[in-house]
Amino acid sequence: MLTQTASLLPNLITPLPGPKAKAIIERDHAVVSPSYTRCYPLVIKRGEGAVVEDVDGNQFLDFAAGIAVVATGHSHPKVVQAIQKQAAEFLHMSGTDFYYEGMVKLAEKLAALAPGEFPHRVYFGNSGAEAIEAAIKLARYHTGRDKFIAFLGGFHGRTMGALSLTGSKVVQRRGFHPPLPVTHIPYAYCYRCPYGKEPSTCDVECVKVLEDRLFQTILPAEEVAAIVVEPVQGEGGYLVPPAKFHQELRRIADKHGILLIHDEVQSGMGRTGHMFASEHFDVTPDIVALAKGIASGMPLAATVARADVMNWPPGAHASTFGGNPVSIAASLTTIELLEQNLINNAAEVGAYMLERMRTWPSRFRHVGDVRGLGLMIGFELVEDQQTKERAPDFRNRLETMAFERGLLVLGAGPNSIRLCPPLVINHDQADFAMDTLERCLEALEA
């Protein structure tokens, strides 16, 4: 157990990284894949709620949540209890070949929660990329079409199919061509509209690219299986589009017999103050991809589709470990905790943070835009308020400065910081994060 006060705020006792952390990092560099991206030298030993402790005894406030994964906080006692109980009964039986009740219970729960007043079916995998791969295959099977539409800045995973949809960073795609046939178009976002339009029109302009240009020139609409979109773009910078953008995508999909797939891997499971981010936009997708926060840190993913869409036969797609009984037990308890109070807490504390952060562009010359829903909040670092030129170096420096002050944050997009803490954070922890970030911004200005 952590030893800090009841409010669970950071406590740094060594220089960073400490001696034990340094030794482990050196060993890591000798044997672990160099493809991993490590932003700062954190070597975790244990976690509780929104606080983690490293191997040298330093405590940090975690506003990254294991990359938006530990929705109920680190090692929530009820989640741990559910894992231990299931592990003592059986660890694995492969739900693709046999039956167990936990899988049925979770599928029933997700089918009931998913957007849309129609029956759903659920496929289980292990990760967000697997949920997207299942959605890609399902869309191809159901429609008989082979092409997809995705968005610049979007991130859907690094396996080959998911990578074809990803439009986040060239390093993720370099050396891995050819991809699946995917056409990428701009993602509607008013702060820096790709068309230079006013906020009231930029969302429509982004979507009109499809009907007025792509469908008329290079992309036959009748060959498109699905449009794949994040309701709130995650790796792209925590971008929140106007509702009209998603509503127009739904209209176009319906007009041309195209499926609409929502990637809610990062935005789903209560993070935005609703169970699904799509609820903010009054749009119902045909397929939803879920992972990250679904099981509080255990590997689990779900692809939830309209029952009439998930019409593939036995053997068409499966996963040995997808829907592992221990992960499912964690997920059932996670959803119970989300519904009890954590989604409401995400909405309330997130609004509290955003209200304070909206003053930052007028107070700090290097803060460009602030946006977010619930506890999915981002802000941009810019060179100055006049040009709003992106400042990735400032973002990277701020990320390190926050770590040195006991706050864990991550970047997103070319120049944004994302705040995606566990949904259990309280006002004291929110204030600490705000105070710390403001001190970092003051230091950048100096």
LINSUL-V276397 format. One record per backbone hydrogen bond with DSSP energy under -0.5 kcal/mol. NH is the residue of the N-H (numbers start at 1). CO is the residue of the C=O. If there is no record, write none. Layout:
# LINSUL-V276397
nh=<NH | NH>
co=<CO | CO>
This chain:
# LINSUL-V276397
nh=<8 | 11 | 13 | 22 | 23 | 24 | 25 | 26 | 27 | 28 | 29 | 30 | 30 | 31 | 31 | 32 | 36 | 38 | 39 | 42 | 43 | 44 | 45 | 46 | 48 | 49 | 51 | 52 | 53 | 54 | 55 | 57 | 59 | 60 | 61 | 62 | 62 | 63 | 63 | 67 | 68 | 69 | 70 | 71 | 73 | 74 | 76 | 79 | 80 | 81 | 82 | 83 | 84 | 85 | 86 | 87 | 88 | 89 | 89 | 90 | 97 | 98 | 103 | 104 | 105 | 106 | 107 | 108 | 109 | 110 | 111 | 112 | 113 | 114 | 118 | 121 | 123 | 125 | 131 | 132 | 133 | 134 | 135 | 136 | 137 | 138 | 139 | 140 | 141 | 142 | 143 | 144 | 146 | 147 | 148 | 149 | 150 | 152 | 153 | 154 | 163 | 164 | 165 | 165 | 166 | 167 | 172 | 173 | 174 | 176 | 182 | 183 | 184 | 185 | 193 | 196 | 201 | 202 | 203 | 205 | 206 | 207 | 208 | 209 | 210 | 211 | 212 | 213 | 213 | 214 | 215 | 217 | 217 | 218 | 219 | 220 | 223 | 224 | 225 | 225 | 226 | 227 | 228 | 228 | 229 | 229 | 231 | 233 | 237 | 238 | 238 | 239 | 241 | 241 | 245 | 246 | 247 | 248 | 249 | 250 | 251 | 252 | 253 | 254 | 255 | 256 | 257 | 257 | 258 | 259 | 261 | 261 | 262 | 262 | 263 | 263 | 264 | 264 | 268 | 269 | 270 | 270 | 271 | 272 | 272 | 273 | 279 | 280 | 281 | 282 | 283 | 285 | 286 | 287 | 288 | 289 | 290 | 293 | 294 | 295 | 296 | 297 | 298 | 300 | 301 | 302 | 303 | 304 | 304 | 305 | 305 | 306 | 307 | 309 | 310 | 311 | 316 | 323 | 324 | 326 | 328 | 329 | 330 | 331 | 332 | 333 | 334 | 335 | 336 | 337 | 338 | 339 | 340 | 341 | 342 | 343 | 345 | 346 | 347 | 348 | 349 | 350 | 351 | 352 | 353 | 354 | 355 | 356 | 357 | 358 | 359 | 360 | 362 | 363 | 363 | 364 | 367 | 368 | 368 | 371 | 373 | 375 | 376 | 377 | 378 | 379 | 380 | 381 | 382 | 382 | 383 | 388 | 391 | 395 | 396 | 397 | 398 | 399 | 400 | 401 | 402 | 403 | 404 | 405 | 405 | 406 | 407 | 408 | 409 | 410 | 412 | 413 | 416 | 417 | 418 | 419 | 420 | 420 | 422 | 423 | 425 | 430 | 431 | 432 | 433 | 434 | 435 | 436 | 437 | 438 | 439 | 440 | 441 | 442 | 443 | 444 | 445 | 446>
co=<5 | 59 | 11 | 18 | 19 | 20 | 21 | 22 | 23 | 24 | 25 | 26 | 27 | 27 | 28 | 28 | 33 | 36 | 37 | 40 | 41 | 42 | 53 | 53 | 51 | 74 | 48 | 60 | 46 | 58 | 43 | 54 | 11 | 52 | 406 | 50 | 60 | 61 | 408 | 64 | 64 | 65 | 65 | 69 | 70 | 49 | 73 | 76 | 76 | 77 | 78 | 79 | 80 | 81 | 82 | 83 | 84 | 85 | 86 | 86 | 94 | 94 | 100 | 100 | 101 | 102 | 103 | 104 | 105 | 106 | 107 | 108 | 109 | 110 | 116 | 305 | 303 | 301 | 127 | 128 | 129 | 130 | 131 | 132 | 133 | 134 | 135 | 136 | 137 | 138 | 139 | 140 | 223 | 223 | 181 | 226 | 183 | 185 | 167 | 151 | 159 | 160 | 161 | 162 | 162 | 154 | 169 | 170 | 170 | 173 | 180 | 148 | 182 | 150 | 190 | 193 | 198 | 198 | 199 | 201 | 202 | 203 | 204 | 205 | 207 | 207 | 208 | 208 | 209 | 209 | 210 | 213 | 214 | 214 | 214 | 218 | 220 | 221 | 147 | 223 | 147 | 259 | 149 | 226 | 227 | 261 | 229 | 239 | 234 | 233 | 234 | 233 | 231 | 239 | 242 | 242 | 243 | 244 | 245 | 246 | 247 | 248 | 249 | 250 | 251 | 252 | 253 | 254 | 253 | 225 | 227 | 259 | 260 | 287 | 229 | 261 | 262 | 289 | 264 | 275 | 274 | 275 | 268 | 267 | 274 | 270 | 276 | 277 | 278 | 278 | 278 | 283 | 260 | 260 | 304 | 262 | 302 | 265 | 291 | 292 | 293 | 292 | 295 | 298 | 125 | 290 | 123 | 288 | 302 | 121 | 303 | 286 | 119 | 306 | 306 | 309 | 313 | 125 | 321 | 91 | 324 | 325 | 326 | 327 | 328 | 329 | 330 | 331 | 332 | 333 | 334 | 335 | 336 | 337 | 337 | 338 | 341 | 342 | 343 | 344 | 345 | 346 | 347 | 348 | 349 | 350 | 351 | 352 | 353 | 354 | 356 | 357 | 359 | 359 | 360 | 360 | 364 | 366 | 380 | 378 | 376 | 271 | 373 | 419 | 371 | 417 | 369 | 415 | 366 | 380 | 389 | 384 | 381 | 391 | 392 | 393 | 394 | 395 | 396 | 397 | 398 | 399 | 400 | 401 | 402 | 403 | 402 | 61 | 407 | 418 | 416 | 235 | 412 | 379 | 410 | 377 | 63 | 418 | 62 | 71 | 422 | 426 | 427 | 428 | 429 | 430 | 431 | 432 | 433 | 434 | 435 | 436 | 437 | 438 | 439 | 440 | 441 | 442>
